[in-house]
């Protein structure tokens, strides 16, 4: 919100996330169909990367609504570009699941992928995640 105030942007805002998407998405689509212009803005970099906004895009496209993009910062690409890891092939996994059994399943699935693996992780879980990565993926180079 602070950046909106700096640039004196006063447009009406509506929160859209996994917890309200089913309820809010039809309303957004209806507004677009009535001629309203809508912008999807993410506080996490380029929208739709580890972001539920893709569901809104799918529904809009299903309704033959024109969707375009205005590229913004992309945290995974920015991190990859300065990681020192190979960038010619990479696999982005977003956030690992919170439940340990689900995390283990994902890590087991990707252990034989020899491209650069890119994850999101919260600072408070980083140490535990690094330990799990070592356990499942072995002694691979890591960049944080």
N, CA and C of each residue as an Amber inpcrd file, in Angstrom:
protein
   432
   0.8190000  -1.1950000   0.0000000   0.0000000   0.0000000   0.0000000
   0.8630000   1.2580000   0.0000000   2.0210000   1.1790000   0.6170000
   2.8790000   2.3490000   0.7040000   3.2500000   2.8660000  -0.6880000
   3.6020000   1.9540000  -1.5990000   3.9840000   2.3870000  -2.9480000
   2.8100000   3.0420000  -3.6710000   1.5940000   2.5660000  -3.4160000
   0.4160000   3.1860000  -4.0290000   0.2500000   4.6170000  -3.5400000
   0.5040000   4.8310000  -2.2650000   0.4200000   6.1820000  -1.7060000
   1.4970000   7.0930000  -2.2870000   2.6980000   6.5700000  -2.4530000
   3.7940000   7.3720000  -3.0090000   3.4170000   7.8970000  -4.3890000
   2.8140000   7.0350000  -5.2040000   2.4500000   7.4240000  -6.5660000
   1.0130000   7.9380000  -6.6800000   0.3750000   8.1250000  -5.5210000
  -0.9900000   8.6720000  -5.4590000  -1.9830000   7.8690000  -6.3110000
  -1.8580000   6.5580000  -6.2390000  -2.7790000   5.6620000  -6.9460000
  -3.9570000   5.3950000  -6.0190000  -5.1460000   5.7430000  -6.4710000
  -6.3340000   5.6690000  -5.6220000  -7.3470000   4.6260000  -6.0940000
  -6.9740000   3.7830000  -7.0370000  -7.9180000   2.7870000  -7.5520000
  -8.3930000   1.8570000  -6.4440000  -9.6100000   1.3460000  -6.6070000
 -10.1730000   0.4080000  -5.6490000  -9.3850000  -0.9020000  -5.7100000
  -9.0520000  -1.4360000  -4.5580000  -8.2900000  -2.6770000  -4.4720000
  -9.1590000  -3.7940000  -3.9100000  -8.9380000  -4.9870000  -4.3940000
  -9.6330000  -6.1680000  -3.8870000  -8.5860000  -7.2460000  -3.6500000
  -8.6040000  -7.8350000  -2.4860000  -7.6720000  -8.9060000  -2.1700000
  -8.1130000 -10.1880000  -2.8650000  -7.1420000 -10.8790000  -3.4580000
  -7.4110000 -12.1510000  -4.1380000  -6.3150000 -13.1260000  -3.7290000
  -6.7090000 -14.2320000  -3.1070000  -5.7310000 -15.2340000  -2.6660000
  -6.4060000 -16.5950000  -2.5980000  -5.6490000 -17.6030000  -2.2050000
  -6.1920000 -18.9680000  -2.1620000  -7.4210000 -19.0960000  -1.2620000
  -7.4770000 -18.3070000  -0.2000000  -8.5640000 -18.4490000   0.7760000
  -9.8790000 -17.8260000   0.3230000  -9.8310000 -16.8880000  -0.6310000
 -11.0810000 -16.2720000  -1.0730000 -11.3110000 -16.3870000  -2.5820000
 -10.3980000 -17.0380000  -3.2840000 -10.4550000 -17.1010000  -4.7390000
 -11.7550000 -17.6370000  -5.3030000 -12.2650000 -18.7180000  -4.7330000
 -13.5090000 -19.3200000  -5.2360000 -14.6660000 -18.3270000  -5.1740000
 -14.6720000 -17.4970000  -4.1390000 -15.7470000 -16.5220000  -3.9470000
 -15.5330000 -15.2620000  -4.7930000 -14.3040000 -14.7850000  -4.8530000
 -13.9890000 -13.5080000  -5.4930000 -13.8510000 -13.6310000  -7.0150000
 -13.2940000 -14.7420000  -7.4820000 -13.0130000 -14.9010000  -8.9170000
 -14.2330000 -14.6570000  -9.8030000 -15.4030000 -15.2510000  -9.5250000
 -16.5670000 -14.9900000 -10.3880000 -16.9570000 -13.5120000 -10.4340000
 -16.7990000 -12.8150000  -9.3220000 -17.1210000 -11.3820000  -9.2850000
 -16.1700000 -10.5840000 -10.1740000 -14.9010000 -10.9510000 -10.1330000
 -13.9140000 -10.2570000 -10.9700000 -14.2190000 -10.4980000 -12.4430000
 -14.4900000 -11.7490000 -12.7910000 -14.8040000 -12.0990000 -14.1830000
 -16.0470000 -11.3450000 -14.6480000 -17.0570000 -11.2650000 -13.7990000
 -18.2960000 -10.5580000 -14.1540000 -18.0160000  -9.0810000 -14.4280000
 -17.1780000  -8.4620000 -13.6000000 -16.8310000  -7.0500000 -13.8120000
 -16.1270000  -6.8590000 -15.1500000 -15.2300000  -7.7690000 -15.4810000
 -14.5210000  -7.6700000 -16.7650000 -15.5080000  -7.8140000 -17.9140000
 -16.4190000  -8.7790000 -17.8080000 -17.4090000  -8.9950000 -18.8690000
 -18.3280000  -7.7860000 -19.0420000 -18.5050000  -6.9930000 -17.9740000
 -19.3120000  -5.7710000 -18.0580000 -18.4970000  -4.5730000 -18.5440000
 -17.2160000  -4.8050000 -18.8990000 -16.4010000  -3.7370000 -19.4630000
 -15.3850000  -3.1040000 -18.5330000 -15.3430000  -3.5410000 -17.2980000
 -14.3840000  -2.9840000 -16.3390000 -12.9810000  -3.4990000 -16.6570000
 -11.9980000  -2.6320000 -16.5710000 -10.6060000  -3.0400000 -16.7480000
 -10.0330000  -3.4240000 -15.3890000  -9.3890000  -4.5660000 -15.3400000
  -8.8550000  -5.1040000 -14.0900000  -7.3590000  -5.3530000 -14.2490000
  -6.5960000  -5.0120000 -13.2230000  -5.1610000  -5.3150000 -13.1920000
  -4.9020000  -6.2690000 -12.0340000  -4.1690000  -7.3140000 -12.3050000
  -3.7620000  -8.2630000 -11.2660000  -2.3450000  -7.8920000 -10.8570000
  -2.1830000  -7.4910000  -9.6040000  -0.8910000  -7.0530000  -9.0940000
  -0.5180000  -7.9600000  -7.9360000   0.7340000  -8.3790000  -7.9050000
   1.1980000  -9.2730000  -6.8460000   2.2160000  -8.5600000  -5.9760000
   2.1640000  -8.8340000  -4.6800000   3.1790000  -8.2730000  -3.7900000
   4.3950000  -9.1870000  -3.7230000   4.4170000 -10.2170000  -4.5500000
   5.5130000 -11.1870000  -4.5320000   6.2510000 -11.2330000  -5.8670000
   6.3450000 -10.1210000  -6.5560000   7.0370000 -10.1180000  -7.8420000
   6.0660000 -10.3640000  -8.9730000   6.5640000 -10.9420000 -10.0450000
   5.7030000 -11.1970000 -11.1940000   4.5070000 -12.0240000 -10.7560000
   3.2840000 -11.5540000 -11.0120000   2.1150000 -12.3480000 -10.6170000
   2.1200000 -13.7260000 -11.2580000   1.5260000 -14.6520000 -10.5640000
   1.2780000 -16.0150000 -11.0120000   2.4520000 -16.9540000 -10.8160000
   3.5650000 -16.4960000 -10.3100000   4.6640000 -17.3840000  -9.9730000
   4.5190000 -17.6870000  -8.4820000   4.1420000 -18.9150000  -8.1630000
   3.7910000 -19.3100000  -6.7920000   2.6930000 -18.3920000  -6.2630000
   1.6810000 -18.2050000  -7.0410000   0.6370000 -17.2290000  -6.7700000
  -0.6710000 -17.7890000  -7.3470000  -1.7830000 -17.6710000  -6.6320000
  -3.0440000 -18.2520000  -7.1110000  -3.6850000 -17.4980000  -8.2720000
  -3.0850000 -16.4250000  -8.7240000  -3.6510000 -15.6410000  -9.8170000
  -3.8440000 -16.4160000 -11.1040000  -3.0990000 -17.5120000 -11.2670000
  -3.2410000 -18.2810000 -12.5100000  -4.6620000 -18.8050000 -12.6720000
  -5.3470000 -19.0720000 -11.5680000  -6.7300000 -19.5670000 -11.6420000
  -7.6500000 -18.5000000 -12.2430000  -7.3740000 -17.2580000 -11.9260000
  -8.1450000 -16.1550000 -12.5030000  -7.8780000 -16.0590000 -14.0040000
  -6.6370000 -16.2280000 -14.4020000  -6.2880000 -16.1850000 -15.8280000
  -6.9590000 -17.3320000 -16.5790000  -6.9500000 -18.5260000 -15.9990000
  -7.5920000 -19.6810000 -16.6460000  -9.0690000 -19.3910000 -16.8860000
  -9.7460000 -18.8920000 -15.8600000 -11.1730000 -18.6070000 -16.0120000
 -11.4140000 -17.4930000 -17.0300000 -10.5740000 -16.4730000 -17.0040000
 -10.7200000 -15.3810000 -17.9760000 -10.5400000 -15.9070000 -19.3980000
  -9.5380000 -16.7200000 -19.6110000  -9.2950000 -17.2680000 -20.9470000
 -10.4360000 -18.1910000 -21.3740000 -10.9710000 -18.9590000 -20.4210000
 -12.1260000 -19.8190000 -20.7280000 -13.3210000 -18.9980000 -21.2110000
 -13.4300000 -17.7660000 -20.7080000 -14.5330000 -16.8730000 -21.0870000
 -14.1600000 -16.0000000 -22.2850000 -13.0400000 -16.3260000 -22.9260000
 -12.5680000 -15.5950000 -24.1180000 -12.2200000 -14.1360000 -23.8080000
 -11.7980000 -13.8830000 -22.5740000 -11.3610000 -12.5480000 -22.1640000
  -9.8860000 -12.3970000 -22.5230000  -9.5570000 -11.2850000 -23.1650000
  -8.1710000 -11.0120000 -23.5450000  -7.3460000 -10.7550000 -22.2840000
  -6.2260000 -11.4470000 -22.1650000  -5.3190000 -11.2930000 -21.0250000
  -3.9420000 -10.9350000 -21.5670000  -3.3290000  -9.9290000 -20.9860000
  -1.9770000  -9.5390000 -21.3890000  -1.1240000  -9.3820000 -20.1390000
   0.1490000  -9.1420000 -20.3260000   1.0490000  -9.0250000 -19.1840000
   1.8750000  -7.7480000 -19.2640000   2.2620000  -7.2990000 -18.1160000
   3.2240000  -6.2100000 -17.9850000   4.3160000  -6.7860000 -17.0850000
   5.3740000  -7.3290000 -17.6680000   6.3630000  -8.0520000 -16.8680000
   6.9380000  -7.2000000 -15.7500000   7.1630000  -7.8550000 -14.6630000
   7.7550000  -7.1980000 -13.5100000   8.9140000  -8.0210000 -12.9960000
   9.3530000  -7.6930000 -11.8260000  10.4530000  -8.4330000 -11.2130000
  10.0310000  -9.8740000 -10.9680000  10.9550000 -10.7840000 -11.1520000
  10.6970000 -12.1960000 -10.9070000  11.7550000 -12.7010000  -9.9420000
  11.3610000 -12.9660000  -8.7110000  12.3110000 -13.3920000  -7.6870000
  13.1020000 -14.6360000  -8.0930000  12.4540000 -15.6810000  -8.6420000
  13.2510000 -16.8630000  -8.9930000  14.2890000 -16.5770000 -10.0850000
  13.9190000 -15.7840000 -11.0760000  14.8530000 -15.4760000 -12.1580000
  15.9730000 -14.5670000 -11.6510000  15.6280000 -13.5820000 -10.8330000
  16.6480000 -12.6890000 -10.2760000  17.6430000 -13.4800000  -9.4280000
  17.1400000 -14.3640000  -8.5690000  18.0210000 -15.1720000  -7.7190000
  18.8800000 -16.1090000  -8.5590000  18.2720000 -16.7460000  -9.5380000
  19.0050000 -17.6690000 -10.4040000  20.1270000 -16.9440000 -11.1420000
  19.8550000 -15.7300000 -11.5940000  20.8410000 -14.9970000 -12.3960000
  22.1060000 -14.6510000 -11.6200000  22.0310000 -14.5590000 -10.2970000
  23.2210000 -14.2380000  -9.4990000  23.6840000 -15.4040000  -8.6330000
  23.1040000 -16.5790000  -8.8380000  23.4100000 -17.7400000  -7.9970000
  24.7370000 -18.4040000  -8.3230000  25.2070000 -18.2320000  -9.5490000
  26.3960000 -18.9660000  -9.9610000  26.0740000 -20.3870000 -10.3890000
  24.7970000 -20.7320000 -10.4070000  24.3500000 -22.0600000 -10.8430000
  24.0540000 -22.0100000 -12.3410000  24.0740000 -23.1700000 -13.0110000
  23.7180000 -23.1830000 -14.4320000  22.3040000 -22.6410000 -14.6480000
  22.1700000 -21.7780000 -15.6310000  20.8760000 -21.1440000 -15.9010000
  20.2510000 -21.6050000 -17.2110000  20.9380000 -22.4930000 -17.9200000
  20.4070000 -22.9280000 -19.2130000  19.2390000 -23.8920000 -19.0690000
  19.1860000 -24.6080000 -17.9510000  18.0550000 -25.4970000 -17.6500000
  17.8220000 -25.4430000 -16.1440000  16.6080000 -25.1230000 -15.7510000
  16.2990000 -25.1250000 -14.3220000  14.8660000 -25.5720000 -14.1150000
  14.5990000 -26.0090000 -12.8990000  13.2830000 -26.5200000 -12.5240000
  12.8390000 -25.7300000 -11.3030000  11.7330000 -25.0060000 -11.4200000
  11.2320000 -24.1710000 -10.3270000  10.1380000 -24.9110000  -9.5790000
  10.2970000 -25.0320000  -8.2600000   9.3460000 -25.7750000  -7.4410000
   8.5020000 -24.9010000  -6.5300000   8.7360000 -23.6050000  -6.4950000
   7.9670000 -22.7420000  -5.5990000   8.2640000 -23.0840000  -4.1490000
   7.2670000 -22.9370000  -3.2840000   7.4200000 -23.2960000  -1.8770000
   7.1970000 -24.7890000  -1.7120000   8.0410000 -25.4320000  -0.9340000
   7.8120000 -26.8340000  -0.5990000   6.6300000 -26.9040000   0.3670000
   5.9050000 -28.0220000   0.3780000   4.7790000 -28.1610000   1.3120000
   5.2430000 -28.0440000   2.7670000   4.3390000 -27.6450000   3.6410000
   4.6770000 -27.5130000   5.0570000   4.7770000 -28.8690000   5.7530000
   3.9030000 -29.8030000   5.3860000   3.9220000 -31.1200000   6.0290000
   5.1490000 -31.9030000   5.5790000   5.8510000 -32.4570000   6.5640000
   7.1080000 -33.1600000   6.2970000   6.9510000 -34.3010000   5.2930000
   5.8860000 -35.0640000   5.4040000   5.6890000 -36.1970000   4.4920000
   5.4990000 -35.7230000   3.0510000   4.8020000 -34.6070000   2.8770000
   4.6000000 -34.0490000   1.5350000   5.8920000 -33.4590000   0.9700000
   6.6810000 -32.8470000   1.8590000   7.9790000 -32.3130000   1.4390000
   8.8790000 -33.4530000   0.9740000   8.8870000 -34.5240000   1.7550000
   9.7140000 -35.6860000   1.4200000   9.3110000 -36.2600000   0.0660000
   8.0160000 -36.3090000  -0.1920000   7.5290000 -36.8460000  -1.4670000
   8.0460000 -36.0090000  -2.6400000   7.9490000 -34.6950000  -2.5220000
   8.4170000 -33.8010000  -3.5870000   9.9250000 -33.9610000  -3.7910000
  10.6740000 -33.9600000  -2.7010000  12.1320000 -34.0670000  -2.8150000
  12.5410000 -35.4150000  -3.4070000  11.8160000 -36.4500000  -3.0730000
  12.0760000 -37.7710000  -3.6630000  11.8150000 -37.7300000  -5.1700000
  10.7630000 -37.0340000  -5.5770000  10.4170000 -36.9360000  -7.0020000
  11.4720000 -36.1870000  -7.8160000  12.1320000 -35.1990000  -7.2070000
  13.0630000 -34.3650000  -7.9760000  14.5300000 -34.7530000  -7.7910000
  14.8030000 -35.7710000  -7.0020000  16.2030000 -36.0770000  -6.6950000
  17.0250000 -36.4660000  -7.9230000  16.3860000 -36.9760000  -8.9590000
  17.1210000 -37.3730000 -10.1610000  17.1000000 -36.3170000 -11.2650000
  16.5650000 -35.1490000 -10.9640000  16.6140000 -34.0400000 -11.9200000
  17.9840000 -33.3860000 -11.7750000  18.7200000 -33.3280000 -12.8560000
  20.0830000 -32.8060000 -12.7820000  20.2010000 -31.3750000 -13.2770000
  19.0830000 -30.7120000 -13.4580000  19.0730000 -29.2840000 -13.7510000
  19.1580000 -28.5260000 -12.4300000  19.3600000 -27.2350000 -12.5120000
  19.3320000 -26.3970000 -11.3180000  17.9120000 -26.4070000 -10.7570000
  17.7940000 -26.6530000  -9.4550000  16.4930000 -26.6480000  -8.7800000
  16.3490000 -25.3190000  -8.0480000  15.2120000 -24.6810000  -8.2030000
  14.9590000 -23.3860000  -7.5700000  13.7450000 -23.5330000  -6.6620000
  13.9140000 -23.1670000  -5.3860000  12.8570000 -23.2430000  -4.3800000
  12.6470000 -21.8710000  -3.7610000  11.4510000 -21.6550000  -3.2270000
  11.2010000 -20.5540000  -2.3000000  11.2200000 -21.1640000  -0.9070000
  11.6780000 -20.3970000   0.0800000  11.6110000 -20.8690000   1.4590000
  11.5890000 -19.6840000   2.4030000  10.8550000 -19.8400000   3.4960000
  10.7850000 -18.8080000   4.5310000  12.0720000 -18.8500000   5.3560000
  12.5680000 -17.6960000   5.7820000  13.8130000 -17.6700000   6.5600000
  13.7770000 -18.5730000   7.7890000  12.6380000 -18.6340000   8.4740000
  12.5740000 -19.4350000   9.7060000  12.6640000 -20.9400000   9.4380000
  12.4060000 -21.3800000   8.2070000  12.4880000 -22.8100000   7.8850000
  13.7390000 -23.1660000   7.0880000  14.5840000 -22.1970000   6.8160000
  15.7100000 -22.4080000   5.9120000  16.6710000 -23.4980000   6.3930000
  17.0590000 -23.4670000   7.6580000  18.0150000 -24.4560000   8.1730000
  17.4640000 -25.8690000   8.0190000  16.2280000 -26.0700000   8.4190000
  15.6020000 -27.3960000   8.3150000  15.5110000 -27.8350000   6.8510000
  15.1510000 -26.9170000   5.9750000  15.0350000 -27.2480000   4.5550000
  16.3890000 -27.6240000   3.9700000  17.4340000 -26.8970000   4.3410000
  18.7720000 -27.2380000   3.8490000  19.1780000 -28.6400000   4.3010000
  18.8400000 -28.9890000   5.5320000  19.1270000 -30.3410000   6.0270000
  18.3710000 -31.3880000   5.2110000  17.1070000 -31.1040000   4.9050000
  16.3080000 -32.0360000   4.0990000  16.8480000 -32.1400000   2.6760000
  17.2590000 -31.0160000   2.1030000  17.8280000 -31.0410000   0.7590000
  19.0720000 -31.9180000   0.7250000  19.9220000 -31.7960000   1.7340000
  21.1220000 -32.6310000   1.8010000  20.7420000 -34.1040000   1.9360000
  19.7600000 -34.3910000   2.7630000  19.3240000 -35.7700000   2.9840000
  18.7960000 -36.4000000   1.6920000  17.9640000 -35.6760000   0.9630000
  17.3240000 -36.2390000  -0.2330000  18.1430000 -36.0570000  -1.5090000
  18.8290000 -34.9290000  -1.6260000  19.4960000 -34.6000000  -2.8840000
  21.0050000 -34.7830000  -2.8410000  21.5390000 -35.0230000  -1.6550000
  22.9770000 -35.2290000  -1.5410000  23.7510000 -33.9260000  -1.4870000
  25.0390000 -34.0540000  -1.6810000  25.9520000 -32.9250000  -1.5490000
  26.0160000 -32.1400000  -2.8560000  25.0010000 -31.3260000  -3.0890000
  24.9340000 -30.4870000  -4.2940000  25.2800000 -29.0490000  -3.9290000
  25.7580000 -28.2950000  -4.8950000  25.9770000 -26.8650000  -4.6310000
  24.6440000 -26.1780000  -4.3100000  24.7010000 -25.2100000  -3.4090000
  23.5040000 -24.4680000  -2.9950000  23.8340000 -22.9800000  -3.0140000
  22.8760000 -22.1860000  -3.3950000  23.0030000 -20.7350000  -3.3200000
  21.7720000 -20.2000000  -2.6070000  21.9980000 -19.3270000  -1.6370000
  20.8770000 -18.7780000  -0.8570000  20.7840000 -17.2860000  -1.1300000
